[in-house]
């Protein structure tokens, strides 16, 4: 599995290295899109995602690094990919980690060849615009089905 390194941080796609506690805490307590999500659902989402990216501070190796960021993707690796659960924990923001994470996802990983990458955001348009994301030009072509209790997603 590939690993990207920069300034004392690294990004890996090795799900076994991920700190589920950090990811769950952020999504459950701090995110606007997954508040209240159970740890079991976080584990299931990661397990069933096509590709996940973890941002870590420190040295690679079990227990030697602290997870400070995350992203996960559902994709067929050809035509469509959906990016979600992108975050950097608050105390690590302002260091360019979100930008680096998006650069790795869109330009350096196997997702760079995917024809259409999509995501949803309420507040990070500026970040995603830097990587070619724009508002959907024909929103009437897209449809959504969601469960009633998931009105924020």
ABEGO torsion letter per residue (X at the ends): XBBBBBGGBBBBABAAABBAAAAAAAAAAABAAABGBBAAAAAAAAAABABBBBBBBEBBEBGABBBABBBBBBBAGAABBBBBGBBBBAAABGAGAAAAAAAAAAAABAAAABABBBBBBAAAAAAAAAAGBBBBABAAABBBBBBAAAAAX
